[in-house]
Amino acid sequence: MRRSLLVLIMLAVFLIEGTWVNWLLPADWQSRILVAPHLVLLLVIFIGVYWNRHYGLFFGLGFGLLHDIVFYGPMIGTFCFGYGLVGYAAGLFPFRTERNILTTLFIVAAGNFGFEWLIYGIYRLMNVIHTRPEWSFLHHILPSIAANLLVAIVFYVPLRKLMERVRRPLQVKEQE
């Protein structure tokens, strides 16, 4: 029951990410830099950190595929692969057992950085984009990481409490 609540919350965040977030970004920013807030990826990273790597992988694959289908980009499967890989990798960090704000924010930053470079690399390899890596890093990847870190800082406590609250029944079932 609680996992289905998390899925509903993630669907709501997915809808918010696709509709309202573009209105919140100033129009002046959108002409000079490209900010891509990945709110669902943030939740997938939290699942990987506070649950385990397998749940991070499954939620990442599912919501990444949903992102690929709904927001059909130049290729199907890139976000599915990227979200799944980042969710799995978030559960592999050796110091994730500490679970304090600094380690969680480091994992969020590393996950966003890896995701953005992975998408850039795949699109560059397939000749979908033709921008230089320096320009992409300064005008797209760095602002996106900063925006996602800001969102992670603001929503850290509610997300941590949600993950711990949903995780409790899972721990009881795993021990049985």
Backbone as CSV, one residue per row, in Angstrom:
resi,resn,N_x,N_y,N_z,CA_x,CA_y,CA_z,C_x,C_y,C_z
1,MET,0.821,-1.199,0.000,0.000,0.000,0.000,0.859,1.254,0.000
2,ARG,1.902,1.246,0.795,2.722,2.447,0.876,3.550,2.651,-0.383
3,ARG,3.947,1.547,-1.033,4.674,1.697,-2.295,3.777,2.292,-3.366
4,SER,2.508,1.938,-3.352,1.593,2.522,-4.326,1.401,4.010,-4.066
5,LEU,1.459,4.426,-2.807,1.416,5.848,-2.489,2.636,6.550,-3.067
6,LEU,3.800,5.930,-2.979,5.007,6.514,-3.553,4.910,6.607,-5.071
7,VAL,4.333,5.596,-5.701,4.154,5.632,-7.149,3.219,6.775,-7.532
8,LEU,2.150,6.977,-6.771,1.233,8.091,-7.044,1.923,9.437,-6.855
9,ILE,2.737,9.549,-5.818,3.491,10.787,-5.597,4.452,11.026,-6.753
10,MET,5.115,9.967,-7.206,6.044,10.126,-8.322,5.321,10.486,-9.617
11,LEU,4.131,9.949,-9.832,3.342,10.342,-11.000,2.934,11.813,-10.924
12,ALA,2.558,12.267,-9.729,2.211,13.683,-9.557,3.435,14.567,-9.814
13,VAL,4.596,14.168,-9.305,5.823,14.935,-9.546,6.177,14.914,-11.029
14,PHE,5.940,13.783,-11.692,6.174,13.679,-13.132,5.301,14.679,-13.894
15,LEU,4.038,14.783,-13.499,3.144,15.746,-14.149,3.559,17.180,-13.861
16,ILE,3.969,17.452,-12.633,4.428,18.799,-12.278,5.688,19.152,-13.057
17,GLU,6.589,18.173,-13.179,7.832,18.418,-13.913,7.555,18.749,-15.380
18,GLY,6.558,18.121,-15.951,6.259,18.338,-17.357,5.403,19.550,-17.649
19,THR,4.729,20.087,-16.636,3.807,21.190,-16.900,4.213,22.490,-16.212
20,TRP,4.302,22.493,-14.912,4.488,23.739,-14.168,5.921,24.236,-14.099
21,VAL,6.871,23.337,-14.134,8.263,23.742,-13.898,8.756,24.695,-14.971
22,ASN,8.314,24.521,-16.213,8.750,25.426,-17.274,8.259,26.853,-17.048
23,TRP,7.155,27.011,-16.373,6.651,28.350,-16.076,7.410,28.998,-14.933
24,LEU,7.988,28.207,-14.063,8.714,28.752,-12.917,10.090,29.289,-13.278
25,LEU,10.656,28.811,-14.372,11.970,29.288,-14.790,11.840,30.638,-15.477
26,PRO,12.671,31.600,-15.106,12.595,32.910,-15.750,12.892,32.827,-17.249
27,ALA,12.187,33.628,-18.025,12.352,33.609,-19.484,13.746,34.063,-19.889
28,ASP,14.358,34.949,-19.098,15.701,35.419,-19.408,16.721,34.290,-19.305
29,TRP,16.518,33.381,-18.346,17.427,32.233,-18.193,17.352,31.326,-19.412
30,GLN,16.162,31.129,-19.924,15.963,30.168,-20.992,16.599,30.597,-22.305
31,SER,16.949,31.866,-22.432,17.604,32.309,-23.659,19.115,32.141,-23.590
32,ARG,19.698,32.150,-22.379,21.155,32.045,-22.246,21.632,30.686,-21.758
33,ILE,20.894,30.087,-20.853,21.281,28.781,-20.316,20.087,27.834,-20.402
34,LEU,20.387,26.567,-20.366,19.337,25.543,-20.434,19.294,24.805,-19.104
35,VAL,18.242,25.036,-18.347,18.084,24.369,-17.057,17.065,23.248,-17.225
36,ALA,17.487,22.043,-16.881,16.605,20.886,-16.976,16.398,20.319,-15.579
37,PRO,15.336,20.735,-14.889,15.077,20.167,-13.565,14.508,18.758,-13.699
38,HIS,15.196,17.794,-13.148,14.773,16.401,-13.199,14.269,15.991,-11.819
39,LEU,13.018,16.332,-11.531,12.452,16.059,-10.219,12.231,14.563,-9.998
40,VAL,11.835,13.860,-11.035,11.630,12.416,-10.904,12.974,11.719,-10.687
41,LEU,14.013,12.176,-11.359,15.340,11.614,-11.138,15.780,11.835,-9.702
42,LEU,15.438,12.972,-9.147,15.745,13.244,-7.743,15.077,12.218,-6.833
43,LEU,13.825,11.893,-7.102,13.129,10.870,-6.312,13.742,9.487,-6.512
44,VAL,14.163,9.181,-7.733,14.797,7.893,-8.008,16.115,7.785,-7.236
45,ILE,16.857,8.862,-7.171,18.113,8.859,-6.412,17.831,8.663,-4.930
46,PHE,16.820,9.331,-4.405,16.453,9.134,-2.999,16.028,7.692,-2.733
47,ILE,15.324,7.070,-3.677,14.941,5.671,-3.516,16.185,4.797,-3.487
48,GLY,17.134,5.072,-4.362,18.371,4.300,-4.365,19.171,4.469,-3.088
49,VAL,19.172,5.679,-2.539,19.936,5.950,-1.316,19.248,5.364,-0.093
50,TYR,17.949,5.594,0.044,17.259,5.220,1.279,16.647,3.818,1.248
51,TRP,16.489,3.217,0.100,16.011,1.845,0.039,17.172,0.950,-0.346
52,ASN,17.268,0.610,-1.616,18.436,-0.127,-2.095,18.556,0.055,-3.602
53,ARG,19.603,-0.512,-4.162,19.899,-0.283,-5.573,18.875,-0.929,-6.503
54,HIS,18.256,-2.009,-6.068,17.296,-2.692,-6.941,16.015,-1.882,-7.107
55,TYR,15.516,-1.320,-6.023,14.339,-0.445,-6.136,14.678,0.805,-6.945
56,GLY,15.874,1.353,-6.760,16.301,2.501,-7.562,16.327,2.167,-9.038
57,LEU,16.813,0.969,-9.363,16.854,0.532,-10.754,15.453,0.389,-11.325
58,PHE,14.566,-0.289,-10.613,13.224,-0.538,-11.130,12.408,0.745,-11.274
59,PHE,12.453,1.596,-10.257,11.734,2.868,-10.370,12.351,3.730,-11.469
60,GLY,13.673,3.698,-11.599,14.343,4.468,-12.643,13.975,3.991,-14.035
61,LEU,13.964,2.686,-14.226,13.591,2.152,-15.543,12.145,2.490,-15.887
62,GLY,11.259,2.324,-14.912,9.841,2.584,-15.169,9.549,4.038,-15.477
63,PHE,10.039,4.917,-14.635,9.736,6.334,-14.850,10.591,6.936,-15.959
64,GLY,11.751,6.371,-16.229,12.540,6.812,-17.377,11.853,6.453,-18.679
65,LEU,11.292,5.242,-18.741,10.545,4.842,-19.931,9.294,5.701,-20.097
66,LEU,8.629,5.998,-18.990,7.466,6.887,-19.053,7.882,8.259,-19.581
67,HIS,9.025,8.747,-19.144,9.533,10.027,-19.636,9.837,9.948,-21.128
68,ASP,10.447,8.860,-21.563,10.751,8.697,-22.987,9.487,8.660,-23.836
69,ILE,8.452,8.003,-23.347,7.219,7.863,-24.128,6.439,9.174,-24.163
70,VAL,6.284,9.825,-23.021,5.457,11.032,-22.962,6.140,12.221,-23.623
71,PHE,7.413,12.421,-23.331,8.121,13.588,-23.854,8.986,13.233,-25.049
72,TYR,8.589,12.270,-25.821,9.340,11.706,-26.933,10.433,12.638,-27.438
73,GLY,11.628,12.293,-27.082,12.787,13.046,-27.525,13.288,12.500,-28.843
74,PRO,14.528,12.761,-29.155,15.066,12.261,-30.415,15.238,10.738,-30.434
75,MET,15.330,10.120,-29.255,15.520,8.669,-29.185,14.715,8.114,-28.017
76,ILE,14.166,6.928,-28.195,13.454,6.252,-27.110,14.454,5.379,-26.358
77,GLY,14.426,5.447,-25.040,15.258,4.578,-24.234,16.420,5.258,-23.538
78,THR,16.745,6.477,-23.906,17.894,7.135,-23.283,17.596,7.497,-21.836
79,PHE,16.442,8.059,-21.576,16.101,8.419,-20.201,15.838,7.165,-19.371
80,CYS,15.262,6.142,-19.978,15.047,4.874,-19.277,16.384,4.307,-18.821
81,PHE,17.345,4.267,-19.710,18.670,3.762,-19.382,19.352,4.657,-18.349
82,GLY,19.270,5.973,-18.545,19.930,6.907,-17.641,19.339,6.901,-16.241
83,TYR,18.023,6.947,-16.134,17.380,6.923,-14.816,17.669,5.611,-14.095
84,GLY,17.577,4.492,-14.832,17.842,3.196,-14.220,19.282,3.077,-13.741
85,LEU,20.215,3.529,-14.554,21.632,3.460,-14.184,21.935,4.339,-12.974
86,VAL,21.398,5.529,-12.954,21.641,6.439,-11.830,20.969,5.921,-10.560
87,GLY,19.754,5.384,-10.673,19.085,4.811,-9.500,19.855,3.637,-8.928
88,TYR,20.393,2.799,-9.805,21.191,1.658,-9.352,22.503,2.138,-8.726
89,ALA,23.157,3.090,-9.368,24.436,3.603,-8.858,24.263,4.331,-7.528
90,ALA,23.114,4.976,-7.326,22.881,5.675,-6.054,22.836,4.685,-4.894
91,GLY,22.407,3.479,-5.161,22.386,2.458,-4.124,23.720,1.773,-3.915
92,LEU,24.689,2.045,-4.768,26.002,1.408,-4.665,27.040,2.227,-3.906
93,PHE,26.760,3.495,-3.635,27.754,4.326,-2.946,28.096,3.705,-1.598
94,PRO,29.380,3.581,-1.297,29.771,2.885,-0.052,29.410,3.647,1.214
95,PHE,29.315,4.969,1.131,29.027,5.733,2.340,27.568,6.174,2.399
96,ARG,26.690,5.512,1.668,25.274,5.878,1.715,24.618,5.425,3.006
97,THR,25.306,4.554,3.775,24.732,4.094,5.037,24.714,5.207,6.080
98,GLU,25.547,6.239,5.899,25.530,7.367,6.844,24.239,8.162,6.712
99,ARG,23.769,8.352,5.515,22.485,8.991,5.229,22.288,10.327,5.921
100,ASN,23.260,11.191,5.825,23.041,12.552,6.307,22.883,13.465,5.099
101,ILE,22.663,14.724,5.347,22.339,15.635,4.252,23.517,15.820,3.297
102,LEU,24.735,15.857,3.803,25.885,16.076,2.927,26.125,14.899,1.993
103,THR,26.064,13.688,2.516,26.284,12.537,1.642,25.141,12.381,0.641
104,THR,23.933,12.664,1.073,22.799,12.570,0.154,22.905,13.611,-0.948
105,LEU,23.281,14.845,-0.599,23.430,15.881,-1.620,24.592,15.577,-2.555
106,PHE,25.656,14.969,-2.024,26.756,14.564,-2.898,26.294,13.502,-3.886
107,ILE,25.509,12.545,-3.423,25.004,11.498,-4.312,24.040,12.091,-5.335
108,VAL,23.227,13.070,-4.922,22.320,13.745,-5.863,23.122,14.485,-6.925
109,ALA,24.151,15.210,-6.515,24.978,15.954,-7.474,25.708,15.001,-8.415
110,ALA,26.286,13.937,-7.866,26.996,12.968,-8.705,26.037,12.267,-9.658
111,GLY,24.840,11.936,-9.184,23.852,11.289,-10.046,23.385,12.195,-11.170
112,ASN,23.118,13.452,-10.846,22.708,14.397,-11.889,23.834,14.634,-12.891
113,PHE,25.061,14.765,-12.385,26.205,14.959,-13.264,26.374,13.763,-14.203
114,GLY,26.311,12.562,-13.643,26.438,11.367,-14.472,25.313,11.243,-15.483
115,PHE,24.099,11.559,-15.062,22.957,11.467,-15.967,23.089,12.459,-17.118
116,GLU,23.418,13.705,-16.802,23.525,14.725,-17.843,24.633,14.392,-18.839
117,TRP,25.791,13.927,-18.345,26.886,13.565,-19.251,26.542,12.329,-20.058
118,LEU,25.816,11.381,-19.470,25.407,10.192,-20.200,24.477,10.558,-21.352
119,ILE,23.496,11.382,-21.077,22.564,11.804,-22.132,23.293,12.604,-23.197
120,TYR,24.174,13.509,-22.761,24.956,14.288,-23.723,25.811,13.356,-24.585
121,GLY,26.471,12.379,-23.964,27.325,11.467,-24.706,26.556,10.622,-25.707
122,ILE,25.401,10.126,-25.316,24.594,9.309,-26.234,24.102,10.160,-27.395
123,TYR,23.599,11.356,-27.096,23.108,12.219,-28.170,24.243,12.678,-29.084
124,ARG,25.402,12.929,-28.528,26.556,13.339,-29.345,27.041,12.174,-30.200
125,LEU,27.064,10.977,-29.646,27.492,9.791,-30.385,26.565,9.511,-31.565
126,MET,25.281,9.720,-31.382,24.301,9.449,-32.429,24.056,10.658,-33.339
127,ASN,24.851,11.711,-33.203,24.749,12.936,-34.010,23.388,13.622,-33.882
128,VAL,22.807,13.563,-32.694,21.563,14.274,-32.445,21.857,15.725,-32.102
129,ILE,22.930,15.951,-31.334,23.356,17.308,-31.000,24.783,17.505,-31.496
130,HIS,25.130,18.766,-31.710,26.454,19.075,-32.252,27.162,20.152,-31.445
131,THR,26.824,20.286,-30.193,27.464,21.307,-29.362,28.777,20.772,-28.795
132,ARG,29.658,21.696,-28.488,30.938,21.323,-27.891,30.722,20.937,-26.431
133,PRO,31.551,20.038,-25.894,31.396,19.624,-24.495,31.552,20.788,-23.513
134,GLU,32.446,21.737,-23.805,32.639,22.879,-22.899,31.381,23.727,-22.819
135,TRP,30.757,23.975,-23.978,29.544,24.788,-23.988,28.421,24.060,-23.259
136,SER,28.281,22.769,-23.504,27.229,21.994,-22.841,27.433,21.960,-21.339
137,PHE,28.679,21.826,-20.914,28.948,21.790,-19.482,28.599,23.118,-18.829
138,LEU,29.017,24.232,-19.420,28.799,25.541,-18.794,27.378,26.056,-18.935
139,HIS,26.703,25.752,-20.029,25.385,26.328,-20.282,24.219,25.386,-20.043
140,HIS,24.505,24.107,-19.835,23.398,23.178,-19.614,23.610,22.296,-18.379
141,ILE,24.740,21.624,-18.293,24.943,20.627,-17.237,25.121,21.298,-15.880
142,LEU,25.993,22.267,-15.787,26.231,22.942,-14.510,24.988,23.655,-13.965
143,PRO,24.245,24.437,-14.789,23.004,25.037,-14.257,21.951,24.001,-13.860
144,SER,21.884,22.891,-14.598,20.913,21.846,-14.245,21.261,21.192,-12.914
145,ILE,22.548,20.940,-12.688,22.978,20.361,-11.415,22.674,21.322,-10.276
146,ALA,22.941,22.612,-10.485,22.676,23.606,-9.440,21.179,23.691,-9.124
147,ALA,20.345,23.672,-10.146,18.891,23.735,-9.917,18.398,22.487,-9.195
148,ASN,18.887,21.330,-9.591,18.462,20.090,-8.939,18.971,20.005,-7.506
149,LEU,20.172,20.512,-7.242,20.667,20.546,-5.864,19.839,21.488,-5.003
150,LEU,19.435,22.608,-5.564,18.587,23.538,-4.820,17.250,22.893,-4.454
151,VAL,16.659,22.175,-5.389,15.406,21.466,-5.112,15.630,20.378,-4.076
152,ALA,16.771,19.676,-4.170,17.075,18.613,-3.201,17.261,19.180,-1.802
153,ILE,17.870,20.345,-1.693,18.045,20.970,-0.377,16.694,21.372,0.203
154,VAL,15.840,21.946,-0.613,14.532,22.397,-0.134,13.660,21.226,0.312
155,PHE,13.685,20.129,-0.453,12.800,18.996,-0.167,13.505,17.833,0.522
156,TYR,14.678,18.057,1.095,15.431,16.960,1.708,14.666,16.321,2.869
157,VAL,14.214,17.125,3.809,13.561,16.573,5.007,12.249,15.864,4.662
158,PRO,11.355,16.456,3.852,10.135,15.702,3.530,10.407,14.418,2.744
159,LEU,11.370,14.456,1.832,11.674,13.245,1.070,12.304,12.167,1.939
160,ARG,13.177,12.566,2.847,13.808,11.592,3.740,12.757,10.932,4.628
161,LYS,11.852,11.742,5.173,10.792,11.181,6.016,9.862,10.269,5.219
162,LEU,9.556,10.653,3.988,8.714,9.813,3.143,9.404,8.491,2.848
163,MET,10.677,8.533,2.503,11.405,7.297,2.192,11.517,6.388,3.409
164,GLU,11.753,6.961,4.571,11.849,6.144,5.782,10.486,5.577,6.179
165,ARG,9.428,6.352,5.969,8.090,5.895,6.315,7.637,4.762,5.397
166,VAL,7.953,4.864,4.123,7.578,3.816,3.184,8.500,2.615,3.343
167,ARG,9.724,2.824,3.760,10.704,1.741,3.889,10.399,0.815,5.063
168,ARG,9.804,1.313,6.134,9.550,0.486,7.320,8.790,-0.800,7.014
169,PRO,7.677,-0.761,6.297,6.998,-2.040,5.991,7.831,-2.954,5.113
170,LEU,8.676,-2.409,4.259,9.525,-3.237,3.419,10.558,-3.976,4.262
171,GLN,11.086,-3.323,5.295,12.066,-3.971,6.155,11.427,-5.119,6.925
172,VAL,10.202,-4.965,7.356,9.521,-6.015,8.113,9.294,-7.220,7.198
173,LYS,8.899,-6.997,5.942,8.654,-8.103,5.022,9.952,-8.807,4.647
174,GLU,11.065,-8.057,4.522,12.343,-8.675,4.178,12.882,-9.528,5.318
175,GLN,12.582,-9.176,6.570,13.079,-9.929,7.715,12.314,-11.229,7.918
176,GLU,11.082,-11.297,7.426,10.272,-12.509,7.624,10.687,-13.635,6.752
